[in-house]
């Protein structure tokens, strides 16, 4: 099969048809107006999904006609496209749209689209329903920012193509590459700034088609749990994650799940200072990272790959926690009363449980990975028996030692050097206790000491990485350029460092630090928490022009009155606002 030819044809058809659909939408009045609960700021034509579907349909019919193992995918995609188009034209009630989705899913199941890994039809069929309907709505919800849904669908389709092609499933590979081409052709007009939206006819078509293709693409591997279950989850990770995230926080606020809003992960990234383009590209990157599993499935030990993806999902979980922190602060006007009372009693205990559960996963992952590394990915029956036999000791000892060193009393977003030292103590002490126990139990007969050394290093990396993840995200995303005022800090000493931390920890100040100024020549071109020392005090005017700074914060704890007065005069000559900062006091002018 000439995949490149069909990919190119699909892309070109989509790119050529989209302007025609755009003209039709404008002429017939199908234009979305800006709304307070939506993200776009200007009237934008709808119905772009028509171009994507037509490009896909033409290429599919040229390749397969109306026969072949992938026909149920095409039929389901066509019917869900019609349902979405009807919703775009007539605005169907949510219940009617859901019934329509379930009906289409039922037809696809009756035509053979069923998750084969589950041997019992009474379980497999309902799970397949949930998968198809869930993914259809996931892409529908994901269509909330220019280019996000179409670009993510293209990445998912390319990942499915690579996986199917590498496993010899040529029909599914062709369906995937054609779908990717139709998405990319549409992206020429839909990426920021979008000149046309796909509408429900596009987002529902993409979700349903990808859901069915993911099932079909792993049917050859029904005997392989990892390929049949985890590969689809990895490839479609971002839409699933966004759906879970939005559903959880809308329920938390007592808001209907079907009600639109600016609470998706893409919106959260923008409110933290990212541009819309950068937010979408970051989500593309995360989606591609998960999709790379399709590339490595046949190249890497599946057990090692499973451990890697477990760690990726944990990272995605912390990413979600970071993005949702504003909702978890119990803002009275945002949360429903029933949820407030429930969360007030449940959340502290739930947080401890989650910390212990994640540590449990990380401990098992580190210990299992140490065996894989030591024995180069080959787990014999003897090695597996050793692992299973000693795992309870490893878990119990590490959890108890970690608790003794206070690892479960730390607020993760404020972790520092002292906390890392406590983690190091916990890992070292627990490893010594475990090795001593095994020495007394089996005199290390048939056990490799290198396993426990590697385990200690991996545990240190994973446990500390998990605890520093929220702080790293806060430091990176919390200091991104936004609409905040750009400021310089005068003083690159302890006072300046404290001022920087205060500003980063207090978003209400709405400051973006663009650099330090300090007369000490040894500090020039050095960095403090990623912020550069740009020059001396006499260069304030020049530096402010280069950086676009509007204000100077004077944070020199030991400076004389004359020095402070000189800096203030230089600021006033350069038309810069200024204020002073001293630890323990509010910033004052």
N, C-alpha and C positions, 0 to 999 in steps of 0.2 A: 504493500500500500504506500502511496506517495503522500506521507503525512505533511510534508512541507507545502505541497501544492494545495491540499485541502485547507490547511491553516491559513495560507496566503489568500485563498479565495474567500474564506469566511471573514477574514479581517477586512479585505477590500469591500466586500458586499456590505458589511456592517458600517464601514466608514462612508460608503457612498449613499446608503439608504437613510442614515441618521439625519442629514440635512433636509431630505424630503419629508421625513416624519416631523421634523421640527417645523417646517413650513406648514404642514397640515395642522399641527397642534395650534399654531398661532392663528391660522385662518378660521379654525373652528372654535377657538376660545378655550382650549384646554391648556391653560397657563396657570401655574401655581403662584398665588400672591404671597408676599411676605406676611408672616404671622409672629406673634410674640413667643409662641412655643416652638417655632421652627428656626432653623439656622440661617437660611438664605435671606438676603437683604434686598433682592430685586425680583420682579416678575420673571418666571422661568418656564418655558414650554415643558409639557409633560409627554408621556407616551413613547419615550425613547426605547423602551423595551420591545416595541414592535420591530424596530430595525435589527436588534440583536436576535430576536426569535426568527425573523425571516431569513437572516444570514445563516443561522444554524440549520433551519429547516431545509433550505435549498441544498446546502452541502451534504446534509444527512441523506436526503432523498437521492442525490446523485451517487452517493457512496453505497447505499444499502437498498434503496427502493422501499417498499412496504413489507419487508421480510427480514429475518435475521434475529439473533438473540437479543439485540439491543432495541427491538421495536417497542417493547413496553416502556422503555425510557422515553422514546420519542412521543408515544401516545400520552403518557402522563405529563410530559413537559408541555405538549400542545394544549391539553385540557386545562392545566393550571394557568397557562398563559391566557386562555380565554376567560377564565375566572378572574384573573387579575385585571384584564382589560375591561371587563364589565364593572369591576370595582372602581377603576379609574374614571370610567364614563358616568357611572350612576351612584357611586359611593354606597356600597352594600353595607348593611349592618354587620358588626363583627361576628355575630352568631351565624349569620348566613354564609359569610366567607369561610368560617371554620367548618361548617357542615360540608361546603363544597370541597374544601381541602381533604376532609376525611373520605368523601366519596371518591375523589381521584385516587387517593392512597389505596382505597379498597379495590379499585379497578386494577391498579398496578400490582397489588398483591395477588389478585386472581390471575394475572398474566404471568406470574412467576417471580416477581421482585420480592424476595423474602431473604432475611438474614439466615444463611445456611449453617452458621456456626452453632446455632441452638437446635438441638435434635428434636425438640418437642414443639409441634406446630401450635399448640395451645399457648405457648409462651412466645415463640418466634414471630407469629403474626401480629400480636399486639405491640411487640417491641418494634417491628418494622413500621407499623402505623405511626408510633411515636417518633421514630427516626425521620420519616418522610415529612410528616406534618411539622415536627419541631424544626427541621432544617429549612423548610419553606418559610416559616415565620422568622427564623433567625436572620435570613438574608433580607426579609422584609423590614425587620427592625434595624439591620445594619445599614440600610440605605438612608443614612441620616447626614451625610457630609459628602461634598463633591468628590466623586471618584472612588469612594471607599468600598461600596458594595461590588461594583464592576471590577475594580482592581483586585480585591480579595478573591472574587470568584475566578478571575483569570489565573491567579497564583494557585488556587486550589485545583483548577482544571489542569494546569501544567503539571502539578505534582501527581495527580491521578494518571496523566498521560505517561509520565516517566515510570511510575510504578507498574502500570499495566503493560507498557512496552517491555520493561525489563523482565516481566514474568511471562511474556508470550501471549498476553490477552489482546490481540490486535484489534478486534471490533471495539472494545471498550477504550482502547488507546485512541482510536480514530474519533470516537464520540467526544472524548476529553479534549483533544487538540482542536477540533472544530469549535467546541464551546469556548475555549480559550481565545481563539481568533475573533469570534464575534464580540467577546467582552473587550478585547484590546482595541478593536476598530471603533467601538462606541466610546472608549476612554478618550479618544482624541477630542471629543466634544464635552465629555462629562467630568474630566479632571479639572481641578481648581484653576481658574474660575469656570464653573460649569455653564454651558449655554443651553443645556437640555437635561432633564431628569428622566430616569428610566420608568418611574411609576411602579405600581404593584404588578403590572403585567411583566415587567422585567425582573424585579427582585424575587417574586414568587416563582417565576420560571427558572431562574438561576438556582434557587434553593432546592426546589423539587428535583431538577435534573441532576444537580450535583449529589444530592442524597441518594438517588437511585443508581447513579454511576458509581458511587463509592461502594454500594452493596455489590453491584455486578462486578466491579473491579477486583474484589477479594473473594469471589465465589470459588475460584480455582484453589484457594488456600483455606477452604472451610475446615481442613484438618489442622491448620496452624492458628492457634488462638491469637497470637500477636498480630499476624497479618489481617485476620478477619475482624478483629475487634479494635485494636489500637490504631492501625494505619488510618482508617477513616476518621477517627477522633483527632488524630494529630493533624491531618490535612485540613480538616474543617474546624480547627481549634479556635480561631478568632471569632467567627460568627457564633459558635456555641458559647464561648466565654462572654461575649457581649450580651447575649440573650440572658444568660444566668445572672450576670451583673445587674442589668437593667431590671429584670424580674424581681430580684431580691430587694433592691432599694426602692422600687415602686411599691412593693408590698409593705416595706418598712414604713413608708410615708402614708400608707393607706390610699394609694393612687391606683386607678385601674391600669392593668398591664398594657392594654391596647391603646391607652391614651399616649399620644406623642409628647415629646419634650426634649430638653437639652441636657439629658442626663446619661448619655451614652459615653463609653470610654473615650471616643474621639472628642466629644465636647469637653470632657474633664481635662484632657491634655491641652486643649486650646485655652481653657480658663486658667491654666497654670503658666501660660506665657508662650506656648508653642504657636506657630502659625498653622493655619488649616492644612497647608501643604505638608508641613513637617510632621504634624500629627498623623496624617494619612500615611505618609511614608514610613513612620515608625511602626504603624500597625501592619503595613505591607511587609516590613522586615520581620516582624514577629511571626506573621503567617508563613513567610518563606522559610523561616528557621524550622518551624514545625514540619513544613512540607518536605524539607530536606531528608526527612526520615524515609521517604519513598526512594530516594537515591541510594541510601546506605543500607536498605533492608537486606539486600543480597550480598553485601560486602562486609558487614560487621556481624559479630555474634549477636543473635537476637536477644540473648539475656543481657548483654552489655548495652544494646540499644534500648531495651526496656528500662534499664536503670537510668539512662540518659534522659529519656522522655518523662520518667517520673519526676526527676529533678527539674525538668523544664516546666512541668505542670505546677510544681511547688513554687517556682519562680513566678509563674503567671498568677498564682493565688496571692502572693505578696504584692504583686503589681495591682491586683484588684483591691486588696486591703488599703494600699496607699491611695488609690484613686477615690475610694469610698470613705476616707476618714472624715470628710466634712459631714457626711450623713450620720456617722456614728457618734457625733458629739451631742446627740439628744437635743437638737434645736427644737424648742417647744412648738414653734409655729409650723415646723415641717413634719413632725411625726404625729401619727394618730395616737390618741390617748392609750388605746389598748396595747399598741406596740411599745409605747414609752414605758408603761408599767412592766411589761414582760421583759423588755431589754434591760431595765434597771436591775432586775433580779437575776436574769440569766446570763448577761454578757460577761461579767467578771469571771464566773466559773467556766463559761464557754471558752473564754480566751485562754485560760489555763489548760483546759482540755485540748484545745487546738495546738497550743505550744507543745504539749506532751506528745500528741499524736504525730505532729510533724517531726519532732525529734526522734520518735520511734521509727518513722520511715527513713530518716536520714541515717540513723544508726544501722539499720538493716542494710540500707543501700551501701554504706561505707564498708561494712563487714563483708558483704557479698562481693563488692567490687574488688576488695583486697584479694580474695581468692581468684577472681578472674584475671587480675593483673599478675599475681604470683605465678599462676599456672597457664598464662598466655591464652586465656579464654576457654581452656579445656577443663570442664568440670566432670571428673570421673565420679563413679558411684561412691568411692571412698571419700573423695573431697566433699561431695554433697552430704554424705553422712556426717562427716566432721562438722560441716557448717550447721546442719540442722541440730546436731547434738549440743553444740556449744552456744548456739544463738540465744537461748534463754538466759544463760549466764551473762553474756555480753549485754543484753538489753537491761536486765535487772541492775547489774553493777553500774552501768553508765547512767541510768536514770537516777539512781540513788546518789551517786557521786555528784552528778550535775546539780541535783537539788541541794546537796550539802554546800556546794560552792555558790549558791544563790543565783543560778542561771534562770530560775523561774520567778524571780522578783524584779527583773530588769524591764524597764520600758524600752522597747526595741528601738524606737526612733531617736532615743537619746543615748544609745550605747557609745562607749568610748574605749580608751586604752585600758582602763581598769577592768572593764567587762571582758575585753579580749584576754587579759591575764587570767581572769577567773575561768574562762573557757579553756585556756591552755592548761591550767592546773587540773581542771576536771578531766580533760582528755588524758593527760599524763598519768594522773593517779588512777583513773579507772583502767587504763591499759596495764599498769603495773599489777593491780588487783586481779584482773582477768588472767594475765600471764602466770601469776603466782597460783591461782586456783587451778589452772590447767596443768601446771607443773606438779602440783600435789596430787591431782586426779590421775594424770596419765604420763607424768614425767616427760611430757612433750614428745612421746613416742608417736611417730607418724605425723606429727604436727610441724608445720613450718613456722619458725619464729618470724620470718619476713612478712608473713600474713599479718601479724599483729602490729608490726612497725608500719606497714602500709595502711592498715586500718586506722591507726592513730593519726597519721598525716591526713588521710581523707576525712576522718571525723572532725579534725580541727578545722579543715577547710570548709566543710559543709555546715557544721554547727555555727561557726563564726560568720560564714557567708549568709546564712539565713537570718541571723540576728542583725547583721549590718545592712541587709538589703533595703529596709525601710529608710534608714539614714542615707544610704547612697542615692536612692530615688529622690529623697527630699532635697539632698544637696544638689543633685543634677537638675531635676525638674523644677525645684523650688527657686532656682536662681536664673531661670531663662528670661530673655528679654520679653517684655510685654508692653502694655500701655502705661506702666508705672514710670515715675520720674527717674531719669538717669542721674546718679549722684557719684561724686568722688569722695573718698575718705582721706582727710588730711591726718597723717600719722599712721605709720605701718608698724607700730609697736603693739604692746598688749592692749592699749586702749582701742586702737583701730581694729584689732582682731575681735575684741568684745563687741564693738559696734557692728561689725560685719555679721557676727553670729546673731545679735539681737534683731537685725533687719531681716535676716533669712528666717528666723524663728517667728517673726511677727508679720505675716502677709498684710495685715491691716495698715502697716506703714506705707505700703505701695511704693517702695523704692527698689531700683535696680542698680546695683553697684557696678560701675564700669571700670574702676581702678583706684589705686592708692596713690597719694603723693607724699613724699618724704625726702628730707634733705640728706639723709644718710646715703653716701655713694655706694656702700656695700649692699644696700637693699634694692637698688635700681635693677629693674628687669627680673627681680625675684617674684615669687608668687606666695600669697597667703590664702589658703583654701581655694586655690584656683584663680584668684584675682591678682593681676600684675601690679607691681609698683612702677608707675609710668614715668616718674620724674620728680624734681624738687618743687618746693613751694613757689619759687619765682616763675615756674613754668605753668602756673594754673591757667592762665589765659589760653596759651597754646594747646594744652592738654584738653581743656574743656571744648575747644573747637574741634579737635580730632575725634573726641569720643561722643560729642553731643550732650555733654553733662549740663544739667540745669541748676545744680545745687552742690554745695560742698558741706560735708559733715566734719567738723573739727573734733578729733578724738585723740588729743594729746594730754595724757594724764599729768605729765611733769613739765609741761610747757609754761613759760613765764607769761605775764600779762602782755609784755611787749610783743612776744611771738604771736600770741593769739590776735592781738590788735593788727599786726602786720598782715596776717592771713585774711582777716576780715576786710581790710582795706583792699587787698588784691582781688578779693571776690567782688567787692562793690565796683571796682574799676572795670571788671570783666562782665558786669551785669549778672553776676551769679548770686542766687540766694545762698545763705549759709546758716548753720546752726551748730551748737556744741553738743557733744555727748560725753557724759562721765558715767562710769559704772554705777548702777544703783539709782540713777536719776533719769528723768525723762529728757528727751532731746529738747533743747531750748534755743531760741534765737536771741 
